[in-house]
Every structure is written in C-alpha cells, then in structure tokens.
Amino acid sequence: MINSRDTFLAELQARELLDIAHAAWSREDVEAVLACFVDDLHFWSNASPRGDALTVTGKSAFRTYLHSIDVAERISVREHFRLVDGVGRARIDWFVRHKRTGHTLTGSYRQLVGYREGKICRLEEYHDAARMAAFWRLIAGEDALAETAP
C-alpha cells in the first residue's frame, strides 16, 4: 500500500524531472532534454509547425525533431503540476522568438507526462493548434519572400 508520504515524494520527483527538461529546453540544450527521457519514448503534439498533429517515437527521432526547431529561442516554465495515477498533468507557460525574423509567440499549453524508471517515457502536448500553425505560416511566408528577393 502506498502511503501519502510516498505519493507526495513521487509527485515531487516527477515534477522536478519535468522542470529539469523544461530548463534544458529553455537553454537550447537538446542533449540535456534527452537525458530526461527513456530511449523508447513516445512524444505526441496536437500542433506541429505544419499545423497537423505530430508523433515521434524513440530518442533519436526526438533529437532530430528538437533540432529541427532550433530556429527559435524559447522559454518554457511549468506553472501547475499534479501527479494522478502515475500520470503528470501540467500547464506550461512558454515564449518563442524566431531567431531570424524576431516574431514572437507566447501562450500556455497542457502536457500529460508518463514516467518509467525515473525518466519520462510519454509526453503529450495540447497547444492552441490554430495559433501555432498561423505563426509558422507567417515565418514560412517570410522565408519564401526572402528567397525570392534580389
């Protein structure tokens, strides 16, 4: 039987690991982010830069995905966390600034976080998909204009 002290400690450890991952993400330290995850991780987001849902499986594929969005500086901070039946439920506040254009996007999103052996094994993100897609379309449009400029 798990007592309330064990439940409290499990929640503290889960929250701390998520905070470490977000701090590494904010420092643009992809390898430190990946150190928080198991090798066979599952990542899902309802909003990719293309505007559709995105699924990534495995640490190598996740590394590739994280490097693909190095075009933006970012800060993400966990604002709320609760561990329920072994699943972390978090609200994340974030800020993104595209490095070339300076365009920014801010907001909050929800995360569901699964844990195994002291690491994150599953991460699901729920963003405002329409806002995210509009931001990346703006960037893509400006990139296309820059390519055609004399």
Buried (B, 14 or more C-beta within 10 A) or exposed (E): EEEEEEEEEBBEEBBEBBBBBBBBBBEBEBEBBBEBBBEEBBBBBBBBBEEEEBEBEBBEEBBEBBEEBEBBBBBBBBEEBEBEEEBBEBBBBBBBBBEEBEBEBEBBBBBBBBBEEEBBBBBBBBBBBEEBBEBBEBBEEBEEEEEEEE
